Structures are given as structure tokens and as C-alpha cells.
Amino acid sequence: MQNKGLIKVFAILFGLVCLYQLSFTFITNNVETDAEEFAVQGITEDEENYSELRDQAEARYLDSIGNNEVIAGITYNDAKDKELNKGLDLKGGINVILQISVRDILSGLANDTRDPAFRKAIAEADEAQTDSQENYIDLFFESFNNIPDAKLASPDVFANKTLSDEVNFNMSNEEVEPVIRKKIDESITSAFEVLRKRIDKFGVTQPNIQRLGNSGRILVELPGAKDISRVKNLLQSTAQLEFWHVYKNNEIGNFLVQANNKLIEMKRSEGAASEEETDSTATSGDSEIDELLADAEDSTEVETGNNPLFDLIVSPGYQGGPVIANFKVQDTAKVMDYIQNPQIRSLLPSEMRYAKFVWGVPDEDTETAGLYALKGNRNMEPPLSGSVITDAQQTYDQLGRIAVSMQMDGTGAKIWEDMTGKASNEQSQIAIVLDNIVYSAPGVSTGAISGGRSEISGDFSITEGQDLANVLRAGKLPASADIIQSEVVGPSLGQEAIDSGINSFGIALILVLIWMILYYGKAGLFADVALVVNILFIFGILAGLGAVLTLPGIAGIVLTIGMSVDANVLIFERIKEELAKGKVQKDAIKDGFNNALSSILDANITTGLTGLILFLLGTGPIKGFATTLLIGIATSLFTAIFITRLFIDGYGIKGKSLDFTTSLTKNLFTNMNIDFLKKRKVAYVVSGLFIVISVGSLLTQGLNEGVDFVGGRTYTVRFANDVNPTEVQNDLVATFGSAEAKTFGPDNQLKITTKYKVDEEGAEVDEEIQKSLYESLNSYLPADITYEEFIDGDDDKQVGVMKSMKVGATIADDIKNASFWAVLGSLIVVFLYILLRFRKWQFSLGAVTAVFHDVLVVLGIFSLLYKVMPFNMEIDQAFIAAILTVIGYSLNDTVVVFDRIREYVNEHTSWPLGKTVNAALNSTISRTLNTSLTTLVVLLAIFIFGGESIRGFMFALIVGVIVGTYSSLFIATPVMFDSVKKKSSIQKKEKPKTEEATTV
């Protein structure tokens, strides 16, 4: 091998760089361990909320030493920025996909028009999106253009004042469409920036936010986030900040009296109508009254006609203040129903007819909320909105209470000066309203406020104040943002995943290292050194690239361990063949490397192509698996071809010799003479039966599709004691209508799935389902566990929701379609590569047939066994990753066999093709079985020790490796052989014996 010195220097330098990159992770782990010990020593478990207090103490410790030098000028903050990122499943946290409502953006661009054509197109687009993969904007334009004479450039649609500079009345629909598409893209970009700014201020290390295509979807990953409810609220909050003039309570008091009297009169009329049994002829007004007071039927004071409204008042507001009265929070909906009734609102004086009634922030101690009346207008638009805010900070007011200070732009400052001047002159108040809740309504006693600086004060906690400042500073979302897919992993479950991942990694590595030495002796030891260097390179590159290490990523690295020995096995087997031909060791080593290179490259390229498809189409942990697989392929090629050769290249010089066998394996798989082609008809029958059974099971029994593909919510719930899944399922069905509970790992842990309200989005729905889940499982939980502990809990949480996942119905369809195209795309890519590489379509046909066979068999086995296996066998994104990996592995085997057939065809031109194929298959049997067994040992180690969450994933790979090894010998090659009409057509004329031929 030439340039040995250069390769040595490169390998050493690259190894040192990898160690340097990994040193940051070592530093942060040590410092964070010290911080954890500091918090544990300072706060005992006897203190209330000790876990939360420890988190705060740990954070304070890290903040205090963040900029202190740890070693060689490196601070903790520096190291934290460069450490190896751990994914959601290893660190805990939340991963969500937000859908920015294109519908809301369209309505906003059209100024919330009531144009019939626009509303019809919106309604049709809403309906079509439920089962369509097209973008919402495409569906809207398609529906709109199908409406006769409908014009996008109508003054009632987009030719309005807002878009007057870009849309005019004379434009056609085709001319307006790109303008609207551009505006929507700008709005989604704005939403992306708003979310990015909010996340940056949230304090989570290594956050990730990405736009997903042009669909309005945004991926947000926050590893390490603990307060999940707070994160969800922060991500979805629209932050609709408004400033309104407000009526004093003495101005609205007369209306309240009239409203109360009217309600008494209405109730009495209702009672009289009931006594006369005139239900069948009741007037529409009576029906309205009955509906209005339906939820108050059990209220004694209402039934007797005594003060329906006044009796709900807990306390009046102070004289001349903005609070009309204070009511119990539980009565707020009833009060709002009363005063929003058309008959009641008609009592308002004409100058108050646009009054807007809203609630203040509830008082947690008294459980009451104040009622305010804002001075509205015909369009119900506030005099000033939060869009003018340029900066916001959490501060403290003059009384030491938490507050948020704001700075407005020039336009906002001028309007604010006018508003405060008017409030000062009239001795009135200005209500500061956020998301339709009054946070404060201060009076202005010092005259107009200029400069645009103001302050929101209220009953905030520090966290609430910081979140509000973050939202205001980032700005409001241009449209609603719904979580259509989410995954939440508790930190304790993440630590368990790390432990199981390390265990499986260590066991698999030890088994492979021992096997290589047992099989190849001293040469195997050199391969082990190259393997360890390979692992160092993989982790170093992951750290250097800022990639995220996930549990499937660890599985990818462990799988790489199994597959990386394949290159060494190919090389050693070829060297053994050259030695068997009588060559001296120096030449045998040289020729062995040269002859193995073609097979190594072909096998790794085909596996890499499927890994690339997985990387491009996968998200989250699956992308992590693809990342480590691709990096592993590249590093294993380098270490096998160059590092291993550095060790063995010197042998054969000056009498040095190196055996590539041990006493146990010296004659293993030598002189093999199996007639594979003679057995192909039996193989066809066996495979045909398997495929028929698989297809039959798929058609009759189907697959256990996970929420990735059908939508729904899953919760991994751990209990203090073992539970009966059937009993739990019955209780859940009574609550949700449809639910499934299965043991997930130990007997005290269940995986609960429900499709209840899968089509409904919003934080309120998520909260409702979580509370219903808690109430349904309450009898199985410890008596002292609260709802908050059940959902969120501590770092060492051992009871409650350990992990949750939600997938909306729409995105589930998208995932299913993307998975289908990923598998189909990989088959097409493989066919084309093999066609290009081997120049014969028969090779491509054989390879694709084998892969198709493998996929069908794996699917069939999952269909047949998912009801009886004691572990999860759901068909989800992880399963698709397994299928693509099986495709890559099967091709790896098949390409090695094909490469040897191609070589034998060129070497033995006088042989019949059947003899050539059988000889090639026999010559590769040692490599095929060795690699397959090594990989199987690795996969079994992960399957047994790698954790419940990837057990189904590993089972699919184990089945795939077994079936893939079989198909490369008994399906791919026979199909290729039988598809050749003239057996001599695949052979070329014999080349001169002095010329080495390794290609067809």
C-alpha cells in the first residue's frame, strides 16, 4: 500500500480531533454531576417539592460557574455548546410538529370576508384536506376556481386595502395566486421566526426548529424540557395583546340592575309557560330562555325568581374602578351567557351597544374573576394592538410585584400617548388585554405618557412574567398553531434508555471482538483495533457535526459494529483464497485487498443509498438512526481498507507470517460443493408458500398499525404495582369509547392507545384527554399522586405518564404515504444502481425480487405474530426504518454474491453458467454466514438488552437478516440465472491470462 505515512498521520490526527470533540461531553458530564451532588446535599427529600427545588439549585450552581475555567481555558458554557447532543429518547423532553393554519392566514389576507365564493372554497378545502396529501392553499385555489365567475381579485376577497399595492381589480385568478402564495410563505416564515425567538429565550439547551416543506408545518425539538405544559402553551400561544379604553363600574351599574330584573322576568315567563303546558306551542323567545337557563335548573334562587345575576356576585368592584363585579370562576360561563343574550344586550344604552365584556385573570386564592366592560366599536378592533411592541422584559413594579415592561415603536407610541392623555383627562382606565383576558387596567393620573414605554402588572409568577415577555418580544403568531404530532419522554425514562443502550452497546461490542479473534486469530485482533478506531470516529464525527444521538442511533452504531466486520471478513476471506492458490503472503495480502475492494464498495454503496433515503424522509430518532448508519458506513470503509491494512501489510516481508485462521476455523467452509441451483425449485416452493401465507394474513388479519399511521394518542404509563391490562382497558373504554391497553415491558407498565377526538386539535383537547386518563386510572395509582405529578413529575419519576405521543389524522396519512414512497423509492434506486453497476438487467431483477420477497415475508411475520408476541409489534416509522435497513442488508449480501459471479464469469469463460454460479456461491458461503452470524449476535444483544421501545424494531431486523441471507443464496441468484435466456449471453470472451478482469 502506498502513502502509508500519510495515512498514519491522517488517522492519528483525525483520532485526536475526535477525542477533542468528545472531551467537551466529558467536561459537561463531570460539571453537571457536581451540580447534581451540590443540589442533593443542600436540599433533603423531607422538604416539600424537593425535586423542583433541586432543579433550581442545580441551575443556579451551573449559572454561577458557567464562565469559570474548567480545563485548558474551556468553560462549562463553552463545553455545553459543543457536547454530543442527546436526543429526546435519551434526555427526555418534547418533540412536536406544529401546523400553522393556512386557513387563518387566507382569512386574514381577505380581511375576514363573508364573500360566498370565498367561504365556499374555504369549506371545501377544509373537507378535502382530511384525506388529501395536497397543501391547503392548492386545495383552496382548486375549489375557488371551480366556482363560476368567482374572482380572487374581487374587492370583497383579495383586492382590498391591505393588498392594494399588489392586487388590483383587473388581475386574473392566475395572476393573483402567486401573490397569495408569497404572502402565505411570508406569514409561515414569520411564524417560524416567532417560534424560534420564543424557544431561544426558553432556556433549553440544544433546541431544534425546522420548517417541513411548504405545508405550514414546523418541527420543534426541545431535549431536556421538563415543564411540558408550559412548553406547549408557549408554542401555541398567539399572544393577542390589545389595549382598550374601559367603562367604569358606575357607568355600567344601571345596565346590570336592568339585566338582573329582565332575567327574573324571563324566568317567571318560563315558569308560567310550563304550568300552562304550552311546551308544544312555545315561542322562539321561550325556547331561547329555556336554553339560556338550562344549566341553572338546579339553582334554588333562579327557580324562585330571586336575582339570577346578583346572587352570583361574590363582591362588587371598588367605586369608579374598572371591575364591574367579581364572580366565582365556576360561574363565569353562566354569567357570560346571561349578559351576551340578545334580549339582555338590548338593554344597553345606544352609546354602549358595542361594549365588549371580558374576564380578568382569576385569583387562585379566592377562585374568583373580575368582569370588565371594554369600550368596543363596530369592527371590535382595539385602538392599539401588541404588534407595536419592539421589546419586552420581565421586571418588578413599584410595589415589588412581578411586571412586564414594554417598549413600543413610533406609531404605537403616538397612539399610546393619545390613549393615556384621554384616560388622564377623563380619570378612566386602560385595559391591557392578552388573549381576551384583562391582565390589568391601570388608571392614568400623570397625564399623557410619551415615548411608548409602558408596563403590564398583574398577579404573575416569575415564570409567567418571563414567558409573557418572551411572547411579546417575539411577537404574536400570524395564525393559530396547533400541535398535530407530539412526543413527550420523561427524563427518568430517558435515563433508562441510556442505561439499556450502553448495556446493549457494550455486550455487542465484546461479542464481536471475541468472535473475530476466535475466527481469525491475530488478524482478527487487528480487525478489532480497527473496529475500536471506527467507533471513536463515529462518536467524534457525531459530536463535531452537532448531530443528535438517539436510542435508534445507538442501535445504528451497534448495527454498524456488526456490519463493519463485513469488510474485514471480505478482505480476510479473499486473502485466504489467494494463500490457498499458493501465493506468497505479501502478494496474497495485496491481491486479497484488491479483489475484495469491488465487493466492499458495491455492498456499502447499496446500503448507503437506502440509509440516505431514510435520512431524507425520516424525522427525529429515525433520522438519528440513518445518520449514524451513514457515518458508520463511511468510517468502517476507511478503517477496514486502510487501518487494518496498516497492521497486516508488513507481514510476508523478512519471513514474518500471519495466519488468518485459528485451529478451530482452519478448514471451516473449505472445499464447499453445494449445488444451490439444483435446490432452487424447492426454494421457490418454500418462498412461494411463505409469500402466500404472508399475503393471506395481510389481507385477513392486517397489521397492528401504530398511531403514526392511523392517528391517535399513546401513553406509556407506569404503576406502583402490577396491573391487569384487560381491567384497565375496560375502564378506559368506558371513558373514551375506544381504547387499548397492553403490557409494555414489565407488568407494571402499560402502553395505552386511544383515538378519542383524534380529529380535534388544541391545547384544551389535550388537557381534557389527559385529565380523563388520570381520572380513569386513579384507582390503580397511589392515593397521594396529583394530576400534575401524574403528567409531568420529577426527574426520578417512577409512577405516571413516562412517555406520550400524539399524531393527528391528517399527518398520519402523510406519514403513511411518505413511508410507502420511501420503500418504493429505495427499490427503484437499487434496481437502477445494480443495472448501472452490473450492466445486465437480470442482476437487477434478481436483486429487486429478493428484496421484494424479504419485505413481504417480514410484513407477513409481523401480521401473523403481533397478537401473540409479548412485545410491541406496531407498524410505525421505526418499522419502516427497519424495512429499509433490511433492504440495505439484503442487497449487501446479494451484491457480494453477484460480484463474485461476475468475477467467475470473466475468469472461467469456458464453464457453463450453472457451474460458474454454483462455484461463486460456494466461494462466498464463508463470508455470507460469518457476516450474518456476527450481525445476528449483535442484533440479539440489542433485542435482549436494548430496552422495550426498540424491541419490535430489532425483531424486524433479526427476521430481515435471516430472510435476507436466505434470499441472496436461494432467490436473487436463481432468479437472475433463470431470467437469462441464453446462458452464454452473460459471459464474455476469455481475456488474456496476463490481464486481471474484475468487471463484466
FENCORJO-V208804 format. One record per residue. N is the residue number from 1. PHI is phi as a letter, one per 40 degrees, with the letter a starting at -180 (999 if undefined). Layout:
N_PHI ; N_PHI
//
This chain:
1_999 ; 2_c ; 3_f ; 4_c ; 5_c ; 6_c ; 7_c ; 8_c ; 9_c ; 10_c ; 11_c ; 12_c ; 13_c ; 14_c ; 15_c ; 16_c ; 17_c ; 18_c ; 19_c ; 20_c ; 21_c ; 22_c ; 23_c ; 24_c ; 25_c ; 26_c ; 27_c ; 28_c ; 29_c ; 30_c ; 31_c ; 32_c ; 33_c ; 34_c ; 35_c ; 36_c ; 37_c ; 38_d ; 39_c ; 40_c ; 41_c ; 42_c ; 43_b ; 44_c ; 45_c ; 46_c ; 47_c ; 48_c ; 49_f ; 50_d ; 51_c ; 52_c ; 53_c ; 54_c ; 55_d ; 56_c ; 57_c ; 58_c ; 59_c ; 60_c ; 61_c ; 62_c ; 63_c ; 64_c ; 65_b ; 66_d ; 67_b ; 68_c ; 69_c ; 70_c ; 71_a ; 72_f ; 73_g ; 74_c ; 75_c ; 76_c ; 77_c ; 78_c ; 79_c ; 80_c ; 81_c ; 82_b ; 83_c ; 84_c ; 85_c ; 86_b ; 87_c ; 88_d ; 89_c ; 90_b ; 91_b ; 92_g ; 93_h ; 94_b ; 95_b ; 96_b ; 97_b ; 98_c ; 99_b ; 100_c ; 101_c ; 102_c ; 103_d ; 104_c ; 105_c ; 106_d ; 107_c ; 108_c ; 109_c ; 110_c ; 111_f ; 112_f ; 113_c ; 114_b ; 115_d ; 116_d ; 117_c ; 118_c ; 119_c ; 120_c ; 121_c ; 122_c ; 123_c ; 124_c ; 125_c ; 126_d ; 127_c ; 128_c ; 129_c ; 130_c ; 131_b ; 132_b ; 133_c ; 134_c ; 135_c ; 136_d ; 137_c ; 138_c ; 139_c ; 140_c ; 141_c ; 142_c ; 143_c ; 144_c ; 145_c ; 146_c ; 147_c ; 148_d ; 149_g ; 150_c ; 151_b ; 152_c ; 153_c ; 154_c ; 155_c ; 156_c ; 157_b ; 158_b ; 159_c ; 160_b ; 161_c ; 162_c ; 163_b ; 164_c ; 165_c ; 166_b ; 167_b ; 168_b ; 169_c ; 170_c ; 171_c ; 172_c ; 173_d ; 174_c ; 175_c ; 176_c ; 177_d ; 178_c ; 179_c ; 180_c ; 181_d ; 182_c ; 183_c ; 184_c ; 185_c ; 186_c ; 187_c ; 188_c ; 189_c ; 190_c ; 191_c ; 192_c ; 193_c ; 194_c ; 195_c ; 196_c ; 197_c ; 198_c ; 199_c ; 200_d ; 201_c ; 202_c ; 203_g ; 204_c ; 205_c ; 206_f ; 207_c ; 208_b ; 209_b ; 210_b ; 211_c ; 212_b ; 213_g ; 214_b ; 215_c ; 216_g ; 217_c ; 218_b ; 219_c ; 220_b ; 221_b ; 222_b ; 223_c ; 224_g ; 225_c ; 226_b ; 227_c ; 228_c ; 229_c ; 230_c ; 231_c ; 232_c ; 233_c ; 234_c ; 235_c ; 236_c ; 237_c ; 238_c ; 239_f ; 240_c ; 241_c ; 242_a ; 243_b ; 244_b ; 245_c ; 246_b ; 247_c ; 248_c ; 249_c ; 250_c ; 251_c ; 252_b ; 253_c ; 254_c ; 255_c ; 256_c ; 257_c ; 258_c ; 259_c ; 260_c ; 261_c ; 262_c ; 263_c ; 264_c ; 265_c ; 266_c ; 267_c ; 268_c ; 269_c ; 270_c ; 271_c ; 272_c ; 273_c ; 274_c ; 275_c ; 276_c ; 277_f ; 278_b ; 279_d ; 280_c ; 281_b ; 282_c ; 283_c ; 284_c ; 285_c ; 286_c ; 287_c ; 288_c ; 289_c ; 290_c ; 291_c ; 292_c ; 293_b ; 294_d ; 295_c ; 296_b ; 297_c ; 298_c ; 299_c ; 300_c ; 301_c ; 302_c ; 303_c ; 304_c ; 305_g ; 306_c ; 307_f ; 308_d ; 309_c ; 310_c ; 311_c ; 312_c ; 313_c ; 314_c ; 315_a ; 316_c ; 317_c ; 318_c ; 319_d ; 320_g ; 321_c ; 322_c ; 323_c ; 324_c ; 325_a ; 326_b ; 327_b ; 328_c ; 329_d ; 330_c ; 331_b ; 332_c ; 333_c ; 334_c ; 335_c ; 336_c ; 337_c ; 338_c ; 339_c ; 340_c ; 341_c ; 342_d ; 343_c ; 344_c ; 345_c ; 346_c ; 347_c ; 348_c ; 349_d ; 350_d ; 351_c ; 352_b ; 353_c ; 354_b ; 355_d ; 356_b ; 357_c ; 358_b ; 359_b ; 360_c ; 361_c ; 362_c ; 363_c ; 364_c ; 365_c ; 366_c ; 367_f ; 368_b ; 369_b ; 370_c ; 371_b ; 372_b ; 373_b ; 374_c ; 375_c ; 376_c ; 377_a ; 378_d ; 379_c ; 380_f ; 381_b ; 382_c ; 383_d ; 384_a ; 385_b ; 386_c ; 387_c ; 388_c ; 389_c ; 390_b ; 391_a ; 392_a ; 393_b ; 394_c ; 395_b ; 396_b ; 397_c ; 398_c ; 399_c ; 400_g ; 401_c ; 402_c ; 403_a ; 404_b ; 405_c ; 406_b ; 407_b ; 408_b ; 409_c ; 410_c ; 411_c ; 412_c ; 413_c ; 414_c ; 415_c ; 416_c ; 417_c ; 418_c ; 419_c ; 420_c ; 421_c ; 422_c ; 423_c ; 424_c ; 425_c ; 426_c ; 427_f ; 428_b ; 429_b ; 430_b ; 431_c ; 432_b ; 433_b ; 434_b ; 435_f ; 436_g ; 437_b ; 438_c ; 439_c ; 440_a ; 441_b ; 442_c ; 443_c ; 444_b ; 445_b ; 446_b ; 447_g ; 448_c ; 449_c ; 450_b ; 451_g ; 452_g ; 453_c ; 454_a ; 455_a ; 456_b ; 457_b ; 458_i ; 459_c ; 460_c ; 461_c ; 462_c ; 463_c ; 464_c ; 465_c ; 466_c ; 467_c ; 468_c ; 469_c ; 470_c ; 471_c ; 472_c ; 473_c ; 474_c ; 475_h ; 476_c ; 477_c ; 478_c ; 479_a ; 480_c ; 481_b ; 482_b ; 483_c ; 484_c ; 485_a ; 486_a ; 487_b ; 488_b ; 489_b ; 490_c ; 491_c ; 492_c ; 493_c ; 494_c ; 495_c ; 496_c ; 497_c ; 498_c ; 499_c ; 500_c ; 501_c ; 502_c ; 503_c ; 504_c ; 505_c ; 506_c ; 507_c ; 508_c ; 509_c ; 510_c ; 511_c ; 512_c ; 513_c ; 514_c ; 515_c ; 516_c ; 517_c ; 518_c ; 519_c ; 520_b ; 521_g ; 522_c ; 523_c ; 524_c ; 525_c ; 526_c ; 527_c ; 528_c ; 529_c ; 530_c ; 531_c ; 532_c ; 533_c ; 534_d ; 535_c ; 536_d ; 537_c ; 538_d ; 539_c ; 540_c ; 541_c ; 542_d ; 543_c ; 544_c ; 545_c ; 546_g ; 547_c ; 548_b ; 549_c ; 550_b ; 551_c ; 552_c ; 553_c ; 554_c ; 555_c ; 556_c ; 557_c ; 558_c ; 559_c ; 560_c ; 561_d ; 562_c ; 563_c ; 564_c ; 565_c ; 566_d ; 567_c ; 568_c ; 569_c ; 570_d ; 571_c ; 572_c ; 573_c ; 574_c ; 575_c ; 576_c ; 577_c ; 578_c ; 579_c ; 580_c ; 581_c ; 582_g ; 583_c ; 584_c ; 585_c ; 586_d ; 587_c ; 588_c ; 589_c ; 590_c ; 591_c ; 592_c ; 593_c ; 594_c ; 595_c ; 596_c ; 597_c ; 598_c ; 599_c ; 600_c ; 601_c ; 602_c ; 603_c ; 604_c ; 605_c ; 606_c ; 607_c ; 608_c ; 609_c ; 610_c ; 611_c ; 612_c ; 613_c ; 614_c ; 615_c ; 616_c ; 617_c ; 618_c ; 619_b ; 620_f ; 621_d ; 622_c ; 623_c ; 624_c ; 625_c ; 626_c ; 627_c ; 628_c ; 629_c ; 630_c ; 631_c ; 632_c ; 633_c ; 634_c ; 635_c ; 636_c ; 637_c ; 638_c ; 639_c ; 640_c ; 641_c ; 642_b ; 643_c ; 644_d ; 645_c ; 646_d ; 647_c ; 648_b ; 649_c ; 650_c ; 651_c ; 652_g ; 653_c ; 654_f ; 655_g ; 656_c ; 657_b ; 658_a ; 659_c ; 660_b ; 661_a ; 662_b ; 663_c ; 664_c ; 665_b ; 666_d ; 667_b ; 668_c ; 669_g ; 670_c ; 671_f ; 672_c ; 673_a ; 674_c ; 675_c ; 676_c ; 677_c ; 678_c ; 679_c ; 680_c ; 681_c ; 682_c ; 683_c ; 684_c ; 685_c ; 686_c ; 687_c ; 688_c ; 689_c ; 690_d ; 691_c ; 692_c ; 693_c ; 694_c ; 695_c ; 696_c ; 697_c ; 698_c ; 699_c ; 700_c ; 701_b ; 702_g ; 703_b ; 704_c ; 705_c ; 706_c ; 707_c ; 708_d ; 709_b ; 710_b ; 711_g ; 712_h ; 713_b ; 714_b ; 715_b ; 716_c ; 717_b ; 718_b ; 719_b ; 720_c ; 721_b ; 722_c ; 723_b ; 724_c ; 725_c ; 726_c ; 727_c ; 728_c ; 729_c ; 730_c ; 731_c ; 732_c ; 733_c ; 734_c ; 735_c ; 736_b ; 737_g ; 738_b ; 739_a ; 740_b ; 741_b ; 742_b ; 743_c ; 744_b ; 745_g ; 746_c ; 747_c ; 748_c ; 749_b ; 750_b ; 751_b ; 752_b ; 753_b ; 754_a ; 755_b ; 756_c ; 757_f ; 758_c ; 759_c ; 760_b ; 761_b ; 762_h ; 763_c ; 764_c ; 765_c ; 766_d ; 767_c ; 768_c ; 769_c ; 770_c ; 771_c ; 772_c ; 773_c ; 774_c ; 775_c ; 776_c ; 777_c ; 778_d ; 779_c ; 780_c ; 781_b ; 782_d ; 783_c ; 784_c ; 785_c ; 786_c ; 787_c ; 788_c ; 789_c ; 790_c ; 791_c ; 792_b ; 793_g ; 794_c ; 795_c ; 796_b ; 797_d ; 798_b ; 799_b ; 800_h ; 801_c ; 802_c ; 803_a ; 804_a ; 805_a ; 806_b ; 807_b ; 808_c ; 809_c ; 810_c ; 811_c ; 812_c ; 813_c ; 814_c ; 815_c ; 816_c ; 817_c ; 818_c ; 819_c ; 820_d ; 821_c ; 822_c ; 823_c ; 824_c ; 825_c ; 826_c ; 827_c ; 828_c ; 829_c ; 830_c ; 831_d ; 832_c ; 833_c ; 834_c ; 835_c ; 836_c ; 837_c ; 838_b ; 839_g ; 840_b ; 841_c ; 842_c ; 843_c ; 844_c ; 845_c ; 846_c ; 847_c ; 848_c ; 849_c ; 850_c ; 851_c ; 852_c ; 853_d ; 854_c ; 855_c ; 856_c ; 857_c ; 858_c ; 859_c ; 860_c ; 861_c ; 862_c ; 863_c ; 864_c ; 865_b ; 866_c ; 867_c ; 868_b ; 869_c ; 870_c ; 871_b ; 872_c ; 873_b ; 874_c ; 875_c ; 876_b ; 877_c ; 878_c ; 879_c ; 880_c ; 881_c ; 882_c ; 883_c ; 884_c ; 885_c ; 886_c ; 887_d ; 888_c ; 889_c ; 890_d ; 891_c ; 892_d ; 893_c ; 894_c ; 895_c ; 896_c ; 897_c ; 898_c ; 899_c ; 900_c ; 901_c ; 902_d ; 903_c ; 904_c ; 905_c ; 906_c ; 907_c ; 908_b ; 909_c ; 910_c ; 911_c ; 912_c ; 913_c ; 914_d ; 915_c ; 916_c ; 917_c ; 918_c ; 919_c ; 920_c ; 921_c ; 922_c ; 923_c ; 924_b ; 925_c ; 926_c ; 927_c ; 928_c ; 929_c ; 930_c ; 931_c ; 932_c ; 933_c ; 934_c ; 935_c ; 936_c ; 937_c ; 938_c ; 939_c ; 940_c ; 941_c ; 942_c ; 943_d ; 944_c ; 945_b ; 946_c ; 947_h ; 948_c ; 949_c ; 950_b ; 951_c ; 952_c ; 953_d ; 954_c ; 955_c ; 956_c ; 957_c ; 958_c ; 959_c ; 960_c ; 961_c ; 962_c ; 963_c ; 964_c ; 965_c ; 966_c ; 967_c ; 968_c ; 969_c ; 970_b ; 971_b ; 972_d ; 973_c ; 974_c ; 975_c ; 976_c ; 977_c ; 978_c ; 979_c ; 980_c ; 981_c ; 982_b ; 983_d ; 984_c ; 985_c ; 986_c ; 987_b ; 988_b ; 989_c ; 990_c ; 991_c ; 992_d ; 993_c ; 994_c ; 995_b ; 996_c ; 997_b ; 998_b ; 999_b ; 1000_c
//
